[in-house]
Amino acid sequence: MRRVLVLPVALGLLACGPSVSKSPTGDGPGSGSATLDAFEGPFADFPDGPIIEPGSPPGVPGLFGDPSSGAATGGPCLVEPEVGTLYPRNWLRPRFSWVATGSENLFELRLTAPNQAAPLVVYTTQTSWTMPATIWTALAQHTIDLPITVSIRGATSDGTTLTSGPERGSSGDIAIAPAEAPGAIVYWTTSGGTGLRGFRIGDETVRDIVRPVDASTACVGCHSSTPDGAYVGFSASAVAGNGDPATLGILSADGAKTVPPFITPTAQGLMARQGQEQPVFSRLHWQAGDRTAVTMFAVGARFEMIWTDLETSDATQGVGWGVIGRTGETNAAAYASFAHVNDTLLYVSAPAVASGVTTTSGDLATVPYTARAGGTPTPITGAATPEHNEYYPTFSPDDAYVAYNRVPDGQSSYNNSAAEVFAIPTGGGTPVRLRANDPPACSGRTSPGVTNSWPKWAPGLTDQTGKRYYWLTFSSTRGTGGNPQLYVTPVIDDGQTLTTFPALYLWNQPAPENNHTPAWDNFAIIQ
């Protein structure tokens, strides 16, 4: 029989931390007021009494009174998590952050769930609170696919009593999915010099993966994982400012930063050619005798997708490297990536391409790899339009969908504040604008305008109760600091409708840093 842990005693042992008290104001039913069922609940994952953070005035539950009391509006704006979002079961413990209104300096955070015996109530003078790991672990086990109602109230206190308020602020439901988000994210930061940093889903800290000094260069940038997760391929440049032109680098992702032993001296020479951007790899071409990297490379005056044999002993074009053919195509190519299930490349077709990834009039297309020979491109109907510049495409882990960015045609794909994320069936169709583009309405920020950029799918998915759960990461400048940070959002396919959700902020990343261009794969990161 599953044991149910009751937490107030353990929390109360933290002498310098919050206290947990029995509440006379309806915050919990009290011990023994509900019969617990080990499988159906109600569960005692939430403390039977409020958590009172240091600095809160004496008798703070009574000051706030009944949950429905106070002004109906004018309270704090909850910015994290966004109301309506869905957590993966293995997420780092939730953090709740809000923006105070006026002189508010005292807050009540309340969570209720239909299978929990008591509400979770927190009183604090801070504008954020992170759920203890013990509570989150139990909640993520028991309260799956059920509404968890979050509400926040604010008031002004003189340290003894309330001088104004309380006022009710944001309120709504969040939930925990019956699915985990797999893998690890490695992203590019431009703070303190360029570098690649990463973490596994659920980690509460990040670590350096590759810094320029590790690659004997001045800048590292666009990157992806090798199919085995052991290595990260990246653009390396002697130009510290914008990282262009670049060469191809590959180092281990485990912190040792070693060069793959199978790369030959001839291949190293090919990798050192200037002008190679955005390396990608395929599991179908990552075994002894066929270890291939695909990069964007200017051939003449036009960027092409090229392959490089990392085990070659012959640098001749057609033997050690070559151009992937695009029969009948007159445009340049940008931002290529491999499918996961079949041998297809996804890319951007555009009249002009800069740095292998930047376009102003891009259309999405696929082309067969065909043993390095290429073939006839196929535009993705609905994502190859004259009205929009479509760019930064990426296959879902089952290749059923493509996520990508879109801005009006003629606008640059580079760091464009108007960028938004869309998803479309790989075979074409009607694009779906993700709800994750939108910041919380009460924040005053809107999209377009917050640079939602560079989407990447998680490396796996979960089928559960007739639904397919995907996860997607991207960067956005929606936060209070206005700098780019990473977010994750779920996407659910029930066989008929693609449902999207508000974004989840990754609070493990350093908030002041400029973090961009995430890659999400099974990186072998060792914390």
Backbone hydrogen bonds, N-H to C=O, Kabsch-Sander energy under -0.5 kcal/mol:
donor,donor_aa,acceptor,acceptor_aa,energy
5,L,3,R,-0.5
7,L,5,L,-0.5
11,L,7,L,-2.3
12,G,8,P,-2.2
13,L,9,V,-0.8
13,L,10,A,-0.9
14,L,11,L,-1.5
15,A,13,L,-1.4
17,G,14,L,-1.4
19,S,52,I,-2.5
21,S,50,P,-1.8
33,S,30,G,-1.7
36,L,34,A,-0.6
41,G,37,D,-1.9
43,F,115,N,-3.2
49,G,47,P,-1.9
51,I,121,V,-3.2
52,I,19,S,-3.6
52,I,50,P,-0.6
53,E,51,I,-0.7
53,E,123,Y,-3.0
56,S,53,E,-1.7
60,V,57,P,-1.1
62,G,59,G,-0.6
63,L,59,G,-1.4
64,F,60,V,-1.8
65,G,61,P,-2.1
69,S,66,D,-2.3
71,A,166,P,-2.1
75,G,168,R,-2.1
77,C,99,V,-2.4
78,L,76,P,-0.6
79,V,77,C,-0.6
79,V,97,S,-1.9
80,E,97,S,-1.8
82,E,503,A,-0.8
84,G,173,D,-2.7
85,T,82,E,-1.7
87,Y,175,A,-2.9
89,R,179,A,-2.6
91,W,88,P,-1.5
96,F,129,W,-3.2
97,S,80,E,-2.9
97,S,95,R,-0.5
98,W,127,T,-2.3
99,V,77,C,-2.5
100,A,98,W,-0.5
104,E,101,T,-1.9
105,N,155,A,-2.2
106,L,155,A,-1.7
107,F,124,T,-2.7
108,E,153,R,-2.4
109,L,122,V,-2.6
110,R,151,S,-2.6
111,L,120,L,-2.7
112,T,149,T,-1.8
116,Q,113,A,-1.7
117,A,43,F,-3.4
120,L,111,L,-3.0
121,V,119,P,-0.6
122,V,109,L,-2.8
123,Y,51,I,-2.7
124,T,107,F,-1.9
129,W,96,F,-2.2
131,M,94,P,-2.7
136,W,132,P,-2.3
137,T,133,A,-2.8
138,A,134,T,-1.6
139,L,135,I,-2.7
140,A,136,W,-2.8
141,Q,137,T,-0.5
141,Q,138,A,-0.8
142,H,138,A,-1.9
143,T,139,L,-2.5
144,I,142,H,-1.2
145,D,176,I,-3.2
148,I,174,I,-2.9
149,T,112,T,-2.3
149,T,147,P,-0.6
150,V,172,G,-3.4
151,S,110,R,-2.2
152,I,170,S,-1.7
153,R,108,E,-2.4
154,G,167,E,-2.3
155,A,106,L,-2.2
156,T,164,S,-2.3
158,D,161,T,-2.0
163,T,156,T,-2.7
164,S,156,T,-1.4
167,E,154,G,-2.9
168,R,71,A,-2.7
169,G,152,I,-2.9
170,S,76,P,-2.0
172,G,150,V,-2.2
174,I,148,I,-2.2
175,A,85,T,-1.2
177,A,87,Y,-3.5
179,A,177,A,-0.5
184,A,521,D,-3.4
185,I,199,F,-2.5
186,V,519,A,-2.7
187,Y,197,R,-3.1
188,W,516,H,-1.9
189,T,195,G,-2.8
190,T,514,N,-1.9
193,G,190,T,-0.7
195,G,189,T,-1.4
196,L,210,V,-3.3
197,R,187,Y,-2.4
197,R,195,G,-0.5
198,G,207,R,-2.5
199,F,185,I,-1.9
201,I,183,G,-1.9
203,D,200,R,-2.5
207,R,198,G,-2.2
209,I,196,L,-3.3
210,V,196,L,-1.7
214,D,211,R,-1.6
215,A,211,R,-0.8
215,A,212,P,-1.0
216,S,213,V,-0.9
217,T,212,P,-2.2
218,A,237,S,-1.6
219,C,237,S,-1.7
221,G,235,S,-2.1
224,S,233,G,-2.1
226,T,231,Y,-2.4
229,G,226,T,-2.5
232,V,251,L,-3.1
233,G,224,S,-2.8
234,F,249,G,-2.8
235,S,222,C,-2.0
236,A,247,T,-2.6
237,S,219,C,-2.6
240,A,238,A,-0.8
243,G,239,V,-1.2
247,T,236,A,-3.3
248,L,271,M,-2.7
249,G,234,F,-2.9
249,G,247,T,-0.5
251,L,232,V,-1.9
252,S,258,T,-1.6
253,A,230,A,-2.4
263,I,260,P,-1.2
264,T,310,L,-1.5
267,A,312,T,-0.6
268,Q,264,T,-2.4
269,G,265,P,-1.7
270,L,266,T,-1.7
271,M,267,A,-2.7
272,A,268,Q,-1.1
273,R,270,L,-1.4
275,G,246,A,-1.3
276,Q,246,A,-2.5
276,Q,273,R,-0.7
277,E,275,G,-0.5
277,E,296,M,-2.4
280,V,294,V,-2.3
285,H,282,S,-1.4
286,W,283,R,-0.8
287,Q,290,D,-1.4
290,D,287,Q,-3.0
292,T,285,H,-2.0
292,T,290,D,-0.7
293,A,308,T,-2.2
294,V,280,V,-2.5
295,T,306,I,-2.0
296,M,277,E,-3.0
297,F,304,E,-2.5
298,A,275,G,-0.5
299,V,297,F,-0.7
299,V,302,R,-2.8
300,G,298,A,-0.7
302,R,299,V,-1.4
304,E,297,F,-2.7
306,I,295,T,-2.8
306,I,304,E,-0.6
307,W,322,G,-2.5
308,T,293,A,-2.4
309,D,320,G,-2.8
310,L,291,R,-2.7
310,L,308,T,-0.7
312,T,309,D,-1.2
318,G,321,W,-4.4
319,V,316,T,-2.2
320,G,316,T,-2.5
321,W,316,T,-1.0
322,G,307,W,-1.8
324,I,305,M,-2.9
325,G,323,V,-0.7
325,G,373,A,-1.1
327,T,375,G,-2.1
329,E,326,R,-2.3
332,A,350,A,-2.5
333,A,303,F,-2.3
334,A,348,V,-1.8
335,Y,356,G,-2.3
337,S,346,L,-1.9
339,A,344,T,-2.5
344,T,342,N,-1.5
345,L,367,V,-2.8
346,L,337,S,-3.1
347,Y,365,A,-2.6
348,V,334,A,-2.9
349,S,347,Y,-0.5
349,S,363,D,-3.3
350,A,332,A,-2.0
350,A,348,V,-0.5
354,A,358,T,-2.3
357,V,354,A,-1.5
358,T,354,A,-2.8
363,D,349,S,-2.0
364,L,383,A,-2.5
365,A,347,Y,-2.2
366,T,378,T,-2.1
367,V,345,L,-2.2
369,Y,343,D,-2.3
370,T,343,D,-0.5
373,A,370,T,-2.2
374,G,369,Y,-2.8
375,G,325,G,-1.9
378,T,366,T,-2.8
380,I,364,L,-2.4
381,T,379,P,-0.9
383,A,380,I,-2.6
388,H,385,T,-0.6
389,N,407,V,-3.2
390,E,362,G,-2.6
390,E,388,H,-0.8
391,Y,405,N,-2.2
394,T,403,A,-1.9
396,S,401,Y,-2.6
399,D,396,S,-2.2
402,V,424,I,-2.6
403,A,394,T,-2.4
404,Y,422,F,-2.3
405,N,391,Y,-3.1
406,R,420,E,-1.5
407,V,389,N,-1.6
409,D,387,E,-2.4
410,G,360,T,-2.9
411,Q,408,P,-2.0
413,S,359,T,-2.1
415,N,413,S,-0.6
416,N,413,S,-0.6
417,S,415,N,-0.6
419,A,416,N,-1.9
420,E,406,R,-1.1
422,F,404,Y,-2.7
423,A,432,V,-2.0
424,I,402,V,-2.0
426,T,400,A,-2.4
428,G,425,P,-2.3
429,G,381,T,-2.4
432,V,423,A,-3.2
433,R,431,P,-0.6
434,L,421,V,-1.9
437,N,434,L,-1.7
438,D,435,R,-1.8
443,S,440,P,-1.8
444,G,441,A,-1.1
449,G,417,S,-2.0
451,T,417,S,-1.8
452,N,419,A,-1.6
453,S,451,T,-0.8
453,S,475,S,-2.7
456,K,473,T,-2.3
458,A,471,W,-2.7
462,T,469,Y,-1.6
464,Q,462,T,-0.6
464,Q,467,K,-3.0
467,K,464,Q,-1.8
468,R,493,D,-2.5
469,Y,462,T,-3.4
469,Y,467,K,-0.6
470,Y,468,R,-0.6
470,Y,491,V,-3.0
472,L,489,T,-2.3
473,T,456,K,-2.9
474,F,487,Y,-1.8
475,S,453,S,-2.6
476,S,485,Q,-2.3
477,T,450,V,-3.2
482,G,479,G,-1.1
485,Q,476,S,-2.4
487,Y,474,F,-2.6
488,V,504,L,-2.4
489,T,472,L,-2.8
491,V,470,Y,-2.0
492,I,499,T,-2.7
493,D,468,R,-2.3
494,D,492,I,-0.6
494,D,497,T,-1.8
499,T,492,I,-3.2
499,T,497,T,-0.7
501,F,490,P,-0.9
504,L,488,V,-3.5
506,L,486,L,-1.6
507,W,505,Y,-1.1
509,Q,506,L,-1.3
513,E,510,P,-1.3
515,N,484,P,-2.8
515,N,513,E,-0.8
516,H,188,W,-3.4
519,A,186,V,-2.7
521,D,184,A,-2.4
521,D,519,A,-0.6
523,F,521,D,-1.1
524,A,229,G,-3.1
525,I,523,F,-1.8
527,Q,525,I,-0.6
